[in-house]
Amino acid sequence: MTTYILFETALEILKNAYLASALVLIAASGIGLAVIALIERDVPTSDTHQQHHILRFW
């Protein structure tokens, strides 16, 4: 016995997968931006790192 998927059903499955992947991508980029902001917010305590940070702008 052969089972078939209707075109409308296959199109709906692809549409749902596309929307789910877009939501996952938005969530992952939000998490990534939050991690980057957290890393940039940390102030280094060593003097050498601060000097390197200052010299980076020259």
C-alpha positions in Angstrom: 0.0 0.0 0.0 1.4 3.4 -1.0 0.7 6.5 1.1 0.7 9.9 -0.5 1.0 13.4 1.0 -1.2 16.0 -0.6 0.5 19.0 -2.0 -1.4 21.3 0.4 -0.2 19.2 3.4 3.4 19.2 2.2 3.3 23.0 1.6 1.9 23.5 5.1 4.7 21.3 6.6 7.3 23.4 4.8 5.7 26.6 5.8 5.7 25.6 9.5 9.3 24.4 9.3 10.3 27.7 7.7 8.5 29.7 10.4 10.0 27.6 13.2 13.5 28.0 11.8 13.0 31.8 11.6 11.9 31.9 15.3 14.9 29.8 16.4 17.2 32.0 14.4 15.8 35.2 16.1 16.0 33.6 19.5 19.6 32.4 19.0 20.7 35.9 17.7 19.0 37.5 20.7 20.9 35.2 23.1 24.1 35.8 21.2 23.7 39.6 21.4 23.0 39.3 25.2 26.1 37.3 25.7 28.2 39.8 23.7 26.7 42.7 25.7 27.5 40.8 29.0 31.1 40.2 27.9 31.6 43.9 26.9 30.1 45.1 30.1 32.7 43.3 32.2 35.5 45.7 33.1 38.9 44.1 33.2 40.9 44.5 36.4 44.5 44.1 35.1 46.4 47.2 34.1 47.9 45.5 31.0 44.6 44.7 29.6 43.4 48.3 30.2 46.5 49.6 28.4 45.8 47.3 25.5 42.2 48.5 25.4 43.4 52.1 25.3 46.1 51.5 22.6 43.5 49.7 20.4 42.0 53.1 19.6 45.2 54.6 18.3 
